[in-house]
C-alpha cells in the first residue's frame, strides 16, 4: 500500500523522503484505528499561504504577534489590535483550503469516531465542510465578534464582512495623501492619510493592496468612534471572537473533547474509558495544555502517536516517544499518508 502512495503520482520530495516501512506501518494502523484524535495548529494552513507568526516570522509591524493577542493590548490600543485581526481575516478570506484540510474532512466523513481539536482561527477547515460536530475550535474564529460591555451579551458568528468597518480597509498603492503646510500637530496629516486610504479603496479596482504587516507602510491611527461597535447596546466596542492569552478556553469545546476522550468503555465501568487508537499532531508542537494532556492521557492508554511537522524539533516531547514523525509540508504529507483510507482527493 505504501508503494502505491509513492508510485501513482502522489509523490513529492517530502513524501519520497519518508521510509517505506513507516508508510506501511502507519497505513496498517490507520486502517485498523477506530477512535482517532487530531490536534491541528498553524502549520496546517501554512500551505495555504497563511503566516504562522512563529519563530523569525512571528512579527507583525514590529510587534510580536503574541503581544497583540491579549486583553491588555486591546485595552491599550484597540485600533492596532483590530488592524491585526482584520488583516488576518482578510488574508484568510483570500486563502484557499489546501489538500490537508480536504483530506482531514474526508477522513472525518469516513470514520465517525475521528475528532479534530484545532488551534486555528482561519476558518479553512470549515470551508471544506469538515463535519462541524467533530471539529472543535479551541481558540475561536476570526469571523466571530462579541461585545466588550460588561452588561451586554451580544455575540455574532460567521461575520464575513471584509472589512467589518471602512476604517479597517486595507490601503492600496494609490493612497497618496497631500501633506499639510500649516498644521504642526499631525492631526491633518492623519486625517489626510485616512481619507486617501478610503478614497483609494473606493476607486482602486484591481490596484495592489499594500502589505500592512510591514511597519514601513504608514497607516493612520483609527479613532475609537470608527471601530466596530455593538449593534445591540449601541455603546460597547466589539472585539474579535478569538481566545486571547490569559482568557479561559471555551467550555463547550473542552467538554466535547474530554467527553470523547473519557467515553466509558462499559456503562457498568464508567471509570474505564474507551481507548484512543491514534493521535495525529499536525502543524503544532502540542506542548502546552490542554493538548499536551490529551496526548499524555491517550498514550497512557496505549494510543500511537503520529506527528506531521516541518520542524523535527517540534516534537510533543511525550515520555513514550513519537511512533511516526513525518517531516514536511502538511499540505503534501497529510493527503498522502491518509490515502489508504480516503483515496485520492
Buried (B, 14 or more C-beta within 10 A) or exposed (E): EBEEBBEEEBBBEBBEEBEEEBBBBBBEBBEEBEBBBBBBBBBBBBBBEBBBBBEEEBBBBEBEBEBBBBBEBBEEBBBBBBBBBBBBBBBBBEBEBBBBBBBBBBBBBEBEBBBBBBBBBBBBBBBBEBEEEBBBBBBBBBBBBBBBBEEBEBEBEEBEEBBBBEBBBBBBEBBEBEEBEEEEEEEBBBBBBBBBBBEBBEEBEEBEBBEBBEEEEBBBBBEEEBBBBBEBEEEBBBBBBBBBEEEEBBEEBBEBBBEBBEEEEEEEEEEEBBEBBBBBBBBBBBBEEBBBEBBBBBBEEEBBBBBBBBEEEBBBEBEEEBBBBBBBBBBBBBBBBBBBBBEEB
